[in-house]
Amino acid sequence: MNFNSSAIFQAAMQHRPFIFFLLFFGMMTAFLPISCTPEPAPKPVLSQEELRLKQISQAEEQFRSLMLENPNSPEFTPRARFLAEEYRMFAYLHPEHEQAPEMLFLAANLTADALNQPVTAVNLFRQLAREWPGTPQAERALFLAGYTYHHMLGDPDNARLMYTRLIETYPESELRQAAEDDLTFMGVSAEELLQRLQNAGN
């Protein structure tokens, strides 16, 4: 069979719109996988609480590393102060968050231990017990407020007040016995305490 190229060309030109449609459709089909590739899902937007918790986690890791590697570093106190403030601000800004009482407890504890600021610490402990009553942190806060008053500030009256409040408010607390023991020996000199222990052993 012989093909007449001129006749084929003329026939193609008669159906030119159809041919261009096929070409266009073929090109679109070729690009279809690219144009229809789904875009990656956007990263979830973190809430203010989540962002601050992330910052706190990073600050904790840095402070922990410093304590382990170089506790005598001049950066120790600034890092401790920064972390304590991050804890405190979280509780202040997000009081309804489930982590709020724990954050304020950590702030008070760090303020007493690492920063050696017992007056500020007892105020934070008392604030915690007042604003988040009924929580495990409130029990611990009352006990540590009493302990700080007694052993760091030499204030037996306020220590007795905190211990008594703990015993009366949380009679089933695991810290009750420790509070009662400290009350028993409150105001007792080291010599008298030693004498009592010796008499108890006889």
Sequence and secondary structure as in RCSB ss.txt:
>XXXX:A:sequence
MNFNSSAIFQAAMQHRPFIFFLLFFGMMTAFLPISCTPEPAPKPVLSQEELRLKQISQAEEQFRSLMLENPNSPE
FTPRARFLAEEYRMFAYLHPEHEQAPEMLFLAANLTADALNQPVTAVNLFRQLAREWPGTPQAERALFLAGYTYH
HMLGDPDNARLMYTRLIETYPESELRQAAEDDLTFMGVSAEELLQRLQNAGN
>XXXX:A:secstr
    HHHHHHHHHHTHHHHHHHHHHHHHHHHHHHHT           HHHHHHHHHHHHHHHHHHHHHH TT TT
HHHHHHHHHHHHHHHHHH TTSTTHHHHHHHHHHHHHHTS  HHHHHHHHHHHHHHSTTSHHHHHHHHHHHHHHH
HTS  HHHHHHHHHHHHHH TT TTHHHHHHHHHTTT  HHHHHHHHHHHH 
